[in-house]
Amino acid sequence: MTELSTPRLLVLLTLILPAALGPSAQAHDTWVEAGPLYATTGEYVYVNLMLGNHGNEHRDFKLASKITLAPCKLVVTAPDGQVTDLKPAVLDMGSAAKEGYWTARYDLQQAGLHEVVHTLDTLHGTIRAIKSAKTYVLARPADGPQSVDATELPKSYGHGLELLLHTPPSQLSAGHNAQVQVLRNGKPLPAARVTFVPRGQQLSEGFDEQYERTSNEQGLVDFTPQQGNVILVIAHHAVPEESGDGYDKTHYSAALVLPIPNHASSR
């Protein structure tokens, strides 16, 4: 048999491996970030829409490419329920088409919980990808007490797959339990694999007992961060029987970014 040269072998591997590994090897997750958990009214944050290549079963928090903006929705819900569409103000932070991420400025005009929400419904080949992502900012009043009594829990949006925080955001901190619920069309999803990825942490192969959980009958999982950090929470749900025009199955994903402070707010 003729021996292949190294360059020819690399070309063949480039062509063969993606097809052999299948769609899961090309899986991507979107998420949103807005800096630290706490900010001050009258100031601003930048909301970042990011994309990571998690074909490695979510072992890391690394960026890969940049999501196509057109099918994306990116909004912020203020404490009084007012919704701000950020897409008209979005900026491209990449020097090339598939580099960097998207970002938009958001001014904090009200004290309380501001919830960033991103959704996406698009086709990847013959797979329909439906995604949701969230994060939070707690705005403290600039001219009053610097504590925030945000005991009201965030609401469900009824997404196809959704991660809902069941711990008051003001109670998030290192060493304290954070409870998250997995919802499928607004209803608890049991037996879902939920991955908690601290920034800078490389998870072990297979099921990482330290950073992964399986949801119970109420769709709930618990995780206690050991130190302050930005934590990316990810869940997936594939539905092969959901097919339609141009796609033969549907893949749902949900992300939740928790900016964990070192210390809880003193209310």
Secondary structure, 3 states (H helix, E strand, C coil): CCCCCHHHHHHHHHHHHHHHHCHHHHCEEEEEECCCCEEECCCEEEEEEEEEECCCCCCCCCCCCCCCCCCEEEEEECCCCCEEECHHHCEECCCCCCCCCEEEEEECCCCEEEEEEEEEEEEECCEEEEEEEEEEEEEECCCCCCCCCCCCCCCCCCCCCEEEECCCHHHCCCCCCEEEEEEECCEECCCCEEEEEECCCCCCCCCCCCCEEECCCCCEEEECCCCCEEEEEEEEEEECCCCECCECEEEEEEEEEEEECCCCCCC
